[in-house]
């Protein structure tokens, strides 16, 4: 099992995950990260999520992978 942290950032903001989540493997971490991004994007807010990304790190702070919110939000037409 691995402890992972979901840290969100944009050019002017950083939201650090201080609690973390225990996952079985990195496949599960990716699925949870993608689910988290979709949850944030669907939550009613004035925030434009296209400039944000989710950086998943391990307990040492090493980055495992990143998911740009734009990959979930899509592009303006």
Backbone torsions as a table, in degrees:
resi	resn	phi	psi	omega
1	UNK	NA	148.7	-176.8
2	UNK	-130.8	140.7	174.9
3	UNK	-92.8	125.4	178.6
4	UNK	-122.9	156.1	-179.1
5	UNK	-127.3	138.2	-178.4
6	UNK	-107.0	101.2	-178.6
7	UNK	-104.6	124.2	-179.2
8	UNK	-99.7	140.2	178.1
9	UNK	-147.4	153.5	172.4
10	UNK	-138.9	176.9	-179.7
11	UNK	-55.2	-28.2	-178.4
12	UNK	-116.8	5.2	-174.4
13	UNK	-142.5	149.1	170.3
14	UNK	-137.1	125.3	176.0
15	UNK	-115.4	109.0	-176.5
16	UNK	-91.5	136.8	175.3
17	UNK	-85.9	114.2	-178.6
18	UNK	-98.0	-11.3	-177.7
19	UNK	-94.3	-42.1	-179.2
20	UNK	76.0	178.0	-179.1
21	UNK	-148.0	135.5	177.0
22	UNK	-90.1	126.5	179.8
23	UNK	-126.1	159.3	179.7
24	UNK	-74.9	-36.5	-176.5
25	UNK	-160.5	178.9	-176.9
26	UNK	-73.7	-23.0	174.5
27	UNK	-64.5	-44.1	176.8
28	UNK	-65.7	-38.8	178.2
29	UNK	-60.6	-42.4	179.9
30	UNK	-65.3	-42.8	179.8
31	UNK	-62.6	-41.8	178.3
32	UNK	-66.6	-40.1	179.6
33	UNK	-64.0	-45.3	178.9
34	UNK	-63.3	-40.2	177.7
35	UNK	-62.9	-41.1	179.4
36	UNK	-64.2	-44.4	178.6
37	UNK	-61.9	-45.2	178.5
38	UNK	-60.6	-39.9	177.6
39	UNK	-61.0	-47.5	-179.7
40	UNK	-62.8	-42.7	-177.7
41	UNK	-65.3	-35.7	-178.4
42	UNK	-80.9	-15.7	179.6
43	UNK	-72.0	126.3	-179.6
44	UNK	-59.8	123.4	179.9
45	UNK	-162.1	165.7	176.1
46	UNK	-88.4	-4.1	-176.9
47	UNK	-68.3	134.3	172.4
48	UNK	-92.2	104.1	-172.0
49	UNK	-76.5	-9.0	-173.7
50	UNK	-61.3	-24.7	179.4
51	UNK	-90.0	0.1	-177.0
52	UNK	-93.3	159.5	170.4
53	UNK	-146.7	154.5	178.2
54	UNK	-105.5	121.2	178.0
55	UNK	-107.8	120.2	-179.6
56	UNK	-97.2	126.5	-178.9
57	UNK	-122.7	163.0	174.8
58	UNK	-93.3	-174.2	-176.1
59	UNK	-66.3	-17.3	177.2
60	UNK	-89.7	-7.3	-177.8
61	UNK	94.6	-0.3	179.1
62	UNK	-73.3	131.9	-179.9
63	UNK	-72.0	131.8	179.0
64	UNK	-95.4	-47.6	176.0
65	UNK	-164.5	169.2	178.0
66	UNK	-133.3	146.9	175.8
67	UNK	-124.5	113.6	174.7
68	UNK	-68.3	133.3	178.2
69	UNK	-59.8	-30.0	180.0
70	UNK	-59.8	-26.8	178.2
71	UNK	-66.6	-25.6	179.5
72	UNK	-97.5	-40.4	-177.1
73	UNK	-71.3	-41.8	-174.7
74	UNK	93.7	-177.7	-177.9
75	UNK	-104.8	154.9	173.3
76	UNK	-70.0	146.4	-179.9
77	UNK	-92.1	NA	NA
